[in-house]
Amino acid sequence: MIGDVTRRLMLLDTASLYFRAYFGVPDSVKAPDGTPVNAVRGLLDFIARLVQDRRPDDLVACMDADWRPAWRVELIPSYKAHRVAEETETGPDEEEVPDTLSPQVPVIEAVLDALGIARVGVAGYEADDVIGTLAGRAAGPVDIVTGDRDLYQLVDDARGVRVLYPLKGVGTLQVTDEAWLRAKYGVDGPGYADLALLRGDPSDGLPGVPGIGEKTAAKLLDAYGDLAGIMAAVDDPASKLTPAQRRRLDEARDYVAVAPKVVRVAGDVPLPEHDPALPTRPRDPAELERLAARWGLGGSLDRLLTTLKG
């Protein structure tokens, strides 16, 4: 672990938040030249609200340098396959993204850089993996802001790691800790990864184990502890698995053998040097002023700058 135990770290699943901003802010919000900037302005408002309400000391905008890593696809070819807009030979496949959102992403990146908000993405990894690595290395409490339930697997009360899941904008956040996970799913953080693996996730192209839904998966995890315990029960004639459960799990051995590496976020991403400290003034005021004028960022940027000044 690294860092100061008294500092609160906020990790943004940036793409998850700018997608939400894009769909939550009307596309009538435009730059002076008529280009939609609803995702840009919406994200700036999200960050201002999060900083104002949660008062993190450090903040990192985690990016998808590769939204569909080849090493995950190699293990489960259906992984996010339905979201591929175009396959490429040399780099990551292109993701299906709304036409008016794609051009806003470089603007978001340029604004974050001019502000001095740390932005971290690593080739060959998803933002989830960057978040998992940063959360694992943090010495103090961590708030992960995401609209992706996959990151529930990182919840750890002992280390103060929780997920803030936006219910409406970021004004209403579901604070996901171990008590909430147990009440909702009957599992803890690591148990959520096993639950998701068994249940499957159509939005990520994960098939799951046929016939094992969420409730059955939770009951099996409660009875046998974890995925390894469940598979050991398949081989134990004395275990209380039903014949159908035993058969389905036995037939899914190949999937169960590779799925953990796909479903669990990486915790060992080689991160670049970055300064996570939340800036109180812009790193590049002149560039920020240029971006504000070019893209008509107006009140959204002003609100964030005022919040950062504290």
Backbone torsions as a table, in degrees:
resi	resn	phi	psi	omega
1	MET	NA	147.4	-179.6
2	ILE	-129.4	159.7	173.1
3	GLY	99.0	-173.8	-175.2
4	ASP	-97.0	128.2	-176.5
5	VAL	-67.6	-14.2	-178.9
6	THR	-92.6	-9.6	-177.1
7	ARG	-89.8	133.2	177.3
8	ARG	-93.2	126.1	-179.3
9	LEU	-101.8	130.6	173.8
10	MET	-111.1	128.2	179.1
11	LEU	-114.0	122.0	-179.1
12	LEU	-97.3	127.7	167.9
13	ASP	-82.2	84.8	-163.3
14	THR	-58.8	-45.7	-178.5
15	ALA	-63.0	-40.2	177.9
16	SER	-58.3	-40.4	-177.6
17	LEU	-76.5	-38.7	179.6
18	TYR	-74.7	-25.4	170.8
19	PHE	-63.0	-44.6	179.3
20	ARG	-64.3	-40.5	178.0
21	ALA	-62.7	-42.3	-178.4
22	TYR	-59.3	-44.6	-177.8
23	PHE	-83.6	-15.2	-177.6
24	GLY	-97.0	-19.2	-179.3
25	VAL	-110.1	132.0	-176.8
26	PRO	-58.3	144.4	179.3
27	ASP	-77.1	5.7	172.1
28	SER	-77.7	-9.4	174.8
29	VAL	-78.8	108.2	-170.6
30	LYS	-131.5	160.1	172.5
31	ALA	-73.9	167.4	178.8
32	PRO	-54.0	-30.2	-179.3
33	ASP	-87.8	5.2	177.2
34	GLY	94.1	-2.1	178.2
35	THR	-73.4	130.0	177.5
36	PRO	-60.9	135.5	176.0
37	VAL	-130.7	29.0	-177.3
38	ASN	-64.4	-36.3	179.1
39	ALA	-70.4	-39.1	-179.9
40	VAL	-63.5	-53.8	-176.8
41	ARG	-67.2	-37.8	178.5
42	GLY	-62.8	-41.9	179.4
43	LEU	-65.5	-41.7	178.1
44	LEU	-60.7	-40.8	176.5
45	ASP	-65.3	-38.7	177.1
46	PHE	-59.4	-48.8	-176.6
47	ILE	-64.0	-41.5	178.5
48	ALA	-59.2	-44.3	-178.7
49	ARG	-66.8	-41.7	179.9
50	LEU	-63.2	-43.9	-179.8
51	VAL	-66.8	-41.0	-179.8
52	GLN	-64.6	-44.8	-174.3
53	ASP	-80.8	-35.3	-169.6
54	ARG	-107.5	-16.2	175.5
55	ARG	49.3	56.1	174.8
56	PRO	-70.1	153.7	173.0
57	ASP	-86.7	-37.8	-179.0
58	ASP	-123.3	149.1	179.5
59	LEU	-148.1	132.0	177.0
60	VAL	-126.8	126.6	173.0
61	ALA	-86.0	106.9	-176.4
62	CYS	-89.1	132.5	-170.8
63	MET	-115.1	154.6	172.4
64	ASP	-88.1	92.1	173.6
65	ALA	-70.6	-27.7	175.8
66	ASP	-145.9	106.5	-174.6
67	TRP	-77.0	-14.1	-178.3
68	ARG	-142.3	73.5	-173.9
69	PRO	-58.3	139.5	-177.9
70	ALA	-59.0	-34.2	-178.1
71	TRP	-68.1	-26.8	174.5
72	ARG	-78.4	-40.9	-179.6
73	VAL	-64.5	-35.8	179.1
74	GLU	-60.3	-36.3	-179.2
75	LEU	-79.6	-42.5	178.4
76	ILE	-133.4	96.1	-174.7
77	PRO	-57.6	-25.7	-178.9
78	SER	-79.1	-3.2	-175.8
79	TYR	-58.5	114.7	179.0
80	LYS	53.6	19.3	-175.9
81	ALA	-61.8	-33.1	-177.4
82	HIS	-70.9	-10.2	-178.9
83	ARG	-100.3	1.0	-177.1
84	VAL	-75.9	122.8	176.5
85	ALA	-87.8	-37.2	-178.7
86	GLU	-156.2	130.6	177.0
87	GLU	-82.5	142.8	177.9
88	THR	-125.4	149.1	-178.2
89	GLU	-81.6	-34.5	-169.2
90	THR	-99.0	-27.4	-176.3
91	GLY	-136.2	-165.1	179.6
92	PRO	-61.7	144.2	173.4
93	ASP	-59.6	150.9	178.7
94	GLU	-82.5	132.5	-179.4
95	GLU	-85.6	146.1	176.6
96	GLU	-71.8	111.6	-176.5
97	VAL	-130.9	141.0	178.6
98	PRO	-52.5	140.0	-174.4
99	ASP	-52.8	-37.8	-175.6
100	THR	-90.0	-0.6	175.2
101	LEU	-90.9	-43.6	-175.8
102	SER	-49.0	-46.7	-178.4
103	PRO	-68.0	-15.1	-178.6
104	GLN	-82.8	-20.4	-175.6
105	VAL	-64.1	-46.6	176.7
106	PRO	-61.5	-30.8	177.5
107	VAL	-67.0	-45.5	177.1
108	ILE	-55.6	-46.3	-178.1
109	GLU	-63.3	-43.6	-179.2
110	ALA	-65.0	-38.6	180.0
111	VAL	-68.1	-43.9	178.3
112	LEU	-60.4	-41.8	-179.3
113	ASP	-65.4	-42.9	-179.8
114	ALA	-66.6	-33.0	177.1
115	LEU	-69.5	-30.7	-175.1
116	GLY	93.0	17.8	174.7
117	ILE	-83.7	124.1	-176.9
118	ALA	-56.8	134.5	-179.3
119	ARG	-131.0	118.3	-173.1
120	VAL	-128.0	121.6	171.0
121	GLY	-137.9	145.7	-175.9
122	VAL	-129.1	128.3	-179.1
123	ALA	-53.0	133.3	178.4
124	GLY	87.9	2.6	-178.1
125	TYR	-135.6	153.1	175.0
126	GLU	-87.6	164.7	176.0
127	ALA	-57.3	-36.2	179.0
128	ASP	-54.9	-39.7	-178.2
129	ASP	-70.8	-37.8	175.7
130	VAL	-63.0	-43.8	179.0
131	ILE	-62.2	-44.6	179.9
132	GLY	-61.1	-39.9	-179.9
133	THR	-69.6	-46.0	179.6
134	LEU	-64.4	-41.0	179.2
135	ALA	-63.8	-39.3	-179.4
136	GLY	-67.5	-29.2	-177.7
137	ARG	-89.2	-15.3	-174.3
138	ALA	-69.0	140.4	177.4
139	ALA	-89.1	-30.6	-178.0
140	GLY	-101.9	-171.1	-178.7
141	PRO	-67.3	151.0	-176.4
142	VAL	-130.9	130.4	171.5
143	ASP	-110.4	119.0	177.6
144	ILE	-101.1	120.2	-178.4
145	VAL	-103.8	114.1	-175.4
146	THR	-156.4	150.4	170.9
147	GLY	-100.0	16.9	-177.2
148	ASP	-112.1	114.6	-177.0
149	ARG	-67.5	-16.3	178.4
150	ASP	-53.1	-31.5	-175.2
151	LEU	-79.1	-2.0	172.4
152	TYR	-57.8	-25.1	-178.9
153	GLN	-62.7	-17.9	-178.5
154	LEU	-89.3	-7.5	-178.8
155	VAL	-59.5	130.4	-176.2
156	ASP	-153.6	99.5	-177.1
157	ASP	-60.3	-38.0	-176.1
158	ALA	-62.3	-31.7	-179.2
159	ARG	-101.8	0.3	177.8
160	GLY	73.6	28.0	178.4
161	VAL	-97.9	121.7	178.9
162	ARG	-136.9	162.2	178.6
163	VAL	-108.7	130.5	173.4
164	LEU	-102.2	109.9	-173.4
165	TYR	-105.1	116.1	-176.7
166	PRO	-67.5	126.5	176.2
167	LEU	-95.9	-37.7	177.1
168	LYS	-147.7	110.2	-171.7
169	GLY	57.6	-139.5	169.8
170	VAL	-122.3	11.2	176.9
171	GLY	-73.9	-31.3	177.7
172	THR	-118.1	109.4	-177.2
173	LEU	-114.6	134.2	172.0
174	GLN	-84.1	116.6	179.7
175	VAL	-84.3	108.4	-174.6
176	THR	-98.2	108.3	174.5
177	ASP	-120.5	-173.4	-176.1
178	GLU	-65.0	-36.4	179.7
179	ALA	-62.7	-41.8	179.9
180	TRP	-65.8	-43.5	179.9
181	LEU	-62.0	-42.3	-178.8
182	ARG	-67.2	-38.3	179.2
183	ALA	-67.3	-37.4	-175.6
184	LYS	-85.1	-44.3	-171.8
185	TYR	-120.7	-12.5	-178.9
186	GLY	77.9	18.9	-177.8
187	VAL	-135.7	166.9	171.2
188	ASP	-96.8	-168.0	-177.3
189	GLY	-58.6	-60.1	178.9
190	PRO	-58.6	-33.0	178.3
191	GLY	-64.8	-27.9	179.3
192	TYR	-65.6	-36.6	177.9
193	ALA	-62.1	-42.5	178.1
194	ASP	-66.3	-39.4	177.8
195	LEU	-60.6	-47.7	-178.9
196	ALA	-64.0	-38.0	179.6
197	LEU	-63.1	-45.4	-178.7
198	LEU	-71.2	-42.7	-177.0
199	ARG	-72.0	-33.3	-174.0
200	GLY	85.0	166.0	-178.6
201	ASP	-149.3	99.0	-178.4
202	PRO	-57.4	-32.0	-177.4
203	SER	-67.9	-21.5	177.0
204	ASP	-108.9	4.1	-179.5
205	GLY	70.8	26.8	177.5
206	LEU	-95.0	118.2	-173.9
207	PRO	-69.0	-29.7	-175.0
208	GLY	71.8	-173.6	176.5
209	VAL	-97.0	116.9	-178.5
210	PRO	-51.8	132.6	177.5
211	GLY	85.7	-5.4	178.5
212	ILE	-108.4	99.3	178.5
213	GLY	-87.8	-173.0	-175.0
214	GLU	-61.7	-46.2	-177.1
215	LYS	-66.6	-42.2	178.6
216	THR	-64.4	-42.6	179.4
217	ALA	-59.8	-42.9	179.5
218	ALA	-63.1	-41.1	179.2
219	LYS	-65.2	-41.0	179.5
220	LEU	-65.2	-40.8	178.7
221	LEU	-66.8	-36.1	177.5
222	ASP	-65.4	-38.5	-176.9
223	ALA	-77.4	-36.8	-170.8
224	TYR	-118.1	1.7	170.8
225	GLY	91.9	-56.9	-179.1
226	ASP	-156.9	-175.9	-176.4
227	LEU	-61.2	-41.6	179.5
228	ALA	-62.0	-39.4	178.8
229	GLY	-65.5	-38.2	178.6
230	ILE	-65.4	-44.9	-178.7
231	MET	-69.1	-30.4	174.8
232	ALA	-66.3	-35.4	179.1
233	ALA	-66.5	-30.5	177.1
234	VAL	-60.8	-36.5	-177.7
235	ASP	-88.2	-2.3	-178.0
236	ASP	-104.5	107.2	-177.9
237	PRO	-59.4	-22.0	-178.1
238	ALA	-84.8	-8.9	-178.0
239	SER	-69.0	160.3	-173.6
240	LYS	-94.8	21.4	172.9
241	LEU	-62.5	143.6	174.6
242	THR	-72.1	157.5	177.8
243	PRO	-54.6	-39.9	-179.1
244	ALA	-66.4	-43.0	179.2
245	GLN	-63.1	-43.4	-179.2
246	ARG	-60.8	-44.9	-178.5
247	ARG	-65.2	-45.8	-178.1
248	ARG	-63.7	-43.0	179.3
249	LEU	-68.1	-37.7	178.5
250	ASP	-63.4	-42.6	-179.3
251	GLU	-70.1	-20.4	-177.4
252	ALA	-96.6	13.3	-175.4
253	ARG	-54.9	-42.3	-177.9
254	ASP	-61.5	-43.6	178.7
255	TYR	-65.0	-47.0	-177.2
256	VAL	-63.0	-29.2	-178.9
257	ALA	-69.0	-33.9	-175.3
258	VAL	-104.2	-22.7	-172.8
259	ALA	-61.4	-36.4	-178.9
260	PRO	-55.7	-39.4	-178.9
261	LYS	-67.5	-29.9	179.9
262	VAL	-78.2	-43.2	-172.9
263	VAL	-79.0	-39.0	-177.6
264	ARG	-78.6	135.4	180.0
265	VAL	-70.5	147.3	178.3
266	ALA	-71.3	144.9	178.5
267	GLY	-116.3	9.7	-173.3
268	ASP	-130.2	35.0	-179.5
269	VAL	-68.8	133.9	177.5
270	PRO	-74.8	95.1	-173.1
271	LEU	-80.5	142.6	174.5
272	PRO	-74.7	163.5	174.4
273	GLU	-63.1	135.4	177.9
274	HIS	-157.3	155.7	178.2
275	ASP	-108.4	108.1	-176.0
276	PRO	-78.7	-8.2	-175.3
277	ALA	-59.2	132.9	-179.8
278	LEU	-67.8	123.7	-177.3
279	PRO	-71.4	148.6	174.1
280	THR	-100.6	-14.1	175.5
281	ARG	-145.2	156.6	-176.5
282	PRO	-62.1	144.7	175.8
283	ARG	-69.5	-38.9	-177.4
284	ASP	-133.3	82.7	-175.3
285	PRO	-58.0	-38.7	-178.1
286	ALA	-66.0	-43.6	178.7
287	GLU	-66.3	-38.8	179.3
288	LEU	-63.9	-39.8	178.3
289	GLU	-63.9	-40.1	178.7
290	ARG	-64.5	-45.1	179.8
291	LEU	-64.2	-40.4	-179.6
292	ALA	-61.5	-41.8	-180.0
293	ALA	-72.2	-43.4	-177.2
294	ARG	-62.8	-40.4	-172.8
295	TRP	-107.5	1.6	176.8
296	GLY	61.4	52.2	-173.9
297	LEU	-81.8	-18.1	168.1
298	GLY	38.8	-128.7	-172.9
299	GLY	-61.0	-31.6	-179.1
300	SER	-62.1	-46.1	179.2
301	LEU	-69.9	-40.7	178.7
302	ASP	-58.9	-42.6	-179.8
303	ARG	-63.8	-40.7	-180.0
304	LEU	-67.7	-42.9	179.2
305	LEU	-62.0	-40.6	178.5
306	THR	-64.3	-40.7	179.9
307	THR	-66.5	-41.7	-179.2
308	LEU	-64.8	-33.1	177.3
309	LYS	-63.2	-23.8	177.5
310	GLY	74.1	NA	NA
